[in-house]
Amino acid sequence: MFTLIIGNKNYSPWSLPPWLLLKTLNEPFKEQQIDLYLSDSKARILAANPAGKVPVLVDDKLRVWDSLAICEYLAECFPAAKLWPDDPKLRATARSIVAELHSGFEVLRHSLSMDISLKQIDYESSPALESDIARIVSIWETQRERHIADGACLFGRFTIVDAFFASVCTRFQTYNVALPPASQAYARHILSLPAMQEWYRAAERERRRPG
């Protein structure tokens, strides 16, 4: 059985994609949570992963760290789940989108930090932040237009791309980001998934971070 080591569900956006995939796969796994805001947090994370980050997936003696690496490993473990699109060109597009999200959007990450239990508030706009939001909306609008007949997710059915954008959906909800209709419908769909509702309920039970 897998063990997935994650951070706070309120505040750890990188913990969400592999957790959401495992839930979507209906794959039994043990969840080990490390509160990121305690005096021994760093030591506990380093004991789990010398790179000093969560999430970490433990599979017997194997440890896989970094959200994208974990999701790629799950895609290889469960090929029948088709966690990437089947078509090679669509798969290349999907991987490009995830790579862009994984390495970019620094202004959005800083300005609209993930905080699920925070009630909806208005955000402080800036040209750089609006540029990040516009880029994400462009991705969503393009993919929904192309795949609207195939299902409610960006490539029709749920894939790793949607798992990675789930934390963005939480941010857009928290900070009242205005979205065009197709993007708003997509965000609502992702947030309504049973696994996402489970994540939200758990996040609301967590203590808030200091300060």
N, C-alpha and C positions, 0 to 999 in steps of 0.2 A: 504494500500500500504506500502511496505517495505521502510525504509530509510537506506541507507548504508553510514556510516561515514568512510572516508578513508583519507590517507595521500597523499603526493605528488606522482603522477603517475611515475615520474622519479625515485624516490628513495625508495618507500615503497613496498617491495616485498610481505609482508603479506596482503596488501590491494588488491592485484591482484586476488587471488583465488576466494573469494566470489563474487567479481565484475564480474569476467569471468563466473562464474556459473550462476549468474542472467542473464547476457547477453545471454548465451547459452540457458537458459530456456525461453527466450523471455518474461521474467517476468517484468512488469513495476515496477520501483522503483525510489525513489528520491535519488540522490547522493549528499552528503554533504562532501565537501573536506576541510580539515584543513591543511594549510601550516605548515609543521613541523619545519620551520626555522624562525619564527617570535617571537617577545618578549612575545606575549601572547599565544603562541602555547600550552605550558604546561597547562595553565589554561583552555583553550578551550577543550583540550583532557580530562582533569579531569572532566570537566562539563559533558562530554559525557560518560565517563567511569572512575569510581573511581580507576580502576587498572592502569590508566595512559597510555593506549595503544590504537592504532587503528589497525584494523578496528573494528567497532561496527555495528551490525545489529539491527535496531529498528523495532519491529513488534507490533504496538499498544502500550501496556504498558510494553511489554517484551523487554529487551535489552540482546543481545547475543554478547559476546566479545570473541576474539581469532579466528583466521582464521579457524582452524579446527572445533571448536565448531559451528561456523556459517555454515560451509559447511555440517556438520552432520545434523544441524537443517533443512537446505534446502532439504537435501536428504529425511528427514522425511516428510516435507511439500509437496514434489512433488515425491511420490514414482513411479509414472508412467514414470518419466524422467530417472529412473535407473542410478542414479549418482554413484552408486557402482556396481560392477559386480553382476549378478544374483546368480551365483554358490557360495555356502558358502565358499568353499576352495579358490576360486579366490578372493572372497570378503575379506577373512582373509589376503591373500597375499597383496591385494591392500591397506588395512588398515595398514599393517606392513610397507609397502613402504612409505606411507604418514607419519606415525609416525616417521620413521627414518629420513625423510627429515625435518620434523617439529622440531625435537629436536637435530639434528646433523649437520654435515658439517660446523662447526664453522670457520675452516680455510678458506674454500671457501667463506663464507659470508663476512669475513673480507678482504680477499685478492682480491676478485672479487665482490665488492659491486655493487648493482644494480644501473645503471646510464644509462638510456635509450637514452638520447639525446647525450651522449658522443660518438664521432665517434670511429670507430674500432681502437683499440690499442693493442699492444702486452703486455702480463702480465709478471710479474716477477715470475718465477717458484720456487718451493721449494718442497722437498719430501712430506711434509704434504699436500700441496695443490694438488700435482699430485695424491696422494692417494685418496683425496676426489673426484677429477675428475674421476679417474679410477673406483671408486665405483659407481658413477652415470652412467657412460657409461656401466658398467656391468649390472646394473638394466635395462637400456634402451635396450641393445642388447638382453638380456635374454627375456624380455617381447615382444619385436618385433618379435623375432624368434618364440615364442609360439603363437602369435596372429596375424601374418602377414596376414593370410587369412580372418581375421574378420574385418579389417579396418586399418586406418593409425595411431591410437593412441595406447597407451601402452597395453590396454586390448581390442583393436579393436575399439570400439566406445569410445567417449569422456566421461571421468569420473572425479571424484574428483582428482585422481592421476595426470591427465594431467593439471588440474587447478593449482595444487601445483608446478608442474615442469615448468610451463610457465615462471616464473621469472628466473629459471635456464637457460632456452633457451635464454632469453634476455642477461644474463651474458655471456654465451658462445659466443653469437654473438658480444657483445661489446668488449670482450677481445680476439677475434680471437682464441678460443680454437679449436684445431684440433680434429675432431671426425671421427670415422669409418663411412662407408656409411650408414648403417641402422640408426645410431644415428643422423647423419647429416640430413637424410631425415625426421626423426621424428621431429627434432628441426625446420626444415623449415616448416613442416606442421603446427605445433603449432603457429609459428610466422605469418603464412599466414592466420590464422583464421580471419574472419571479425571483431570479437570483439577485437582481439589482435591488428589489424591495427587501430581500433578506439582508443585503449589505447595509442598506439604509437603517433598518431596524437595529442592527448591531451597532452601527455608528452612533445612533442616538443614545444608546446605553453607555457609551464610553464617557469617561471623565474628560473634560476639556483640558487642553494643554495649558501649562502655566502662562500667565500673562494675557 
